[in-house]
Amino acid sequence: MAIKKTFSQDKKVCRVNFTLPKEVCENFQEVSVVGDFNGWDPGENKFSQKNSDGSSSIEIVFDSGKEYQFRYLCDGHIWLNEPDADKEKLTYFGNAKNSVLVL
């Protein structure tokens, strides 16, 4: 899994490209990026772009100067964290952690 950040010239927004490797994509029918930026809605940011190497990616535009919590939701019930996230934050659900983007 990977994250690539591209800030606008004025630094007000950041385009974040989330990429899942082929190995993850092959194991699930549907994967979404869910987080506090989209109300944790699995229908909002689904991976749909398939790359030539079998990976899948999605680009989301964020306001800069904030932190965003997120996770990947696979097939509606399996949660994955992003190992390349800027940090992790404990949730209110047991020992679960969210991935965090710092922009």
N, C-alpha and C positions, 0 to 999 in steps of 0.2 A: 504494500500500500504506500501511497505517496501523496504529498501535498506540495503544490507549487503556488507561491504568492506572487502576484504582479500588481504593484501599486500604480495608480494613475499619476500623471506628472504633478498634479497639485496635491497628491497624497491624501485626498479626501475619501477615496474608495479603493478597494483592493479586490481584484479578481483572483479567486482561489480555485485552482484546478485540483480536484480529488481524483485519484486514479487507483483502481483496484486491479491487482494482477490476475492473469488468466486462471490461476489455481483457485482463487476465491470465486471468480465469475462462473466457473464450471460447476461449482457446488450449490449454487442458488439460482432460483428462477427470477427473483426480484430483490434488488438491493436499493435502499434509499439512504441519503444523508438526512438525518433528523437532528434537530437541535432547538435551542431557545430562540434562534433567529426565524424559525418557521413554525413555531408552536408545536414542535415534535410531531409534525404531520407527515406520515410516510408517503402520502400521495404528492407532496409538494416538490421534492427534489430526488427523483428516481434516476438511477444510472441507466442511460439509454445509448450513449455513444459507444460503439464497439470499435476498438483500435485494431490495426493489422496484426498485432502480436497476441491478440486474444484478450487483452486487458479491456477495461471499460472505464470511462471517465465522465465527469460532469464538472461544469464551471459555474460557480455561484459568485455574485457580486455582493460585497459587504461594505458597510461604512467603516472607515478607519478609526483608530483611537479607542477601540472597544475590545472586550474579550467575549468570545462566543463558545458555549458548551455544545458539544455534538457527539453523536455516535453513528455507526452504520447499523441499520436494521435490515436483516436478511430474512426473506420469506415471512415477514410479519411477526417473528418470534425469537430470532437469534440476534443477539447484540454483539457487535465487534467494536473495539476501540482502534484508533489510529496511532500506530507506534511512532509516527513522525510528528505528532501533535506537539505544540509548544509546551504543554503541561497537562496534568490530569487533575480532576477535582472530584472528591468524594460526593456521592449523591445521598439522598435520604433513604435509599433502598438498600439496606444492608451494607455489604462491602463493595458495592458497584461503584465504578468511577466513570466519569465522562471525560472525553478528550476535550482539550481547550485550545482554541485558536487565539493568539494575541496579535491584534492588528494595529 
